[in-house]
């Protein structure tokens, strides 16, 4: 659904309960659509309400940490890491986002020598 109300400023799209809200003029690339489909899968496996509770709690925990709290949420990390793999959802294990909770974000990883 194209709307000027959602998503909030600075974001191109938001997936609420499996409905995609997009600013007018935003190009819906395959990668963006796949990113949002990954969020839909996350929401369904957590029965929607638990997804939003976990998302908010993780964002609050990551707010005082170094880096971008939004980009470091495990749900977002899974979606961003796999948005270019258009076949990802075919082989995605349930609760795959959990792998991204403990692993340090790429921006913090030390370079291997």
Secondary structure, DSSP 8 states (H G I E B T S, - for coil): -B-SSSS-TT-SEEEETTEEEE-TT----HHHHHHHHHHHHHHHHTTTHHHHHHHHHHHHHHHTSSS-TTTTSHHHHHHHHHTT-TTHHHH--TTGGGHHHHS--GGG-----
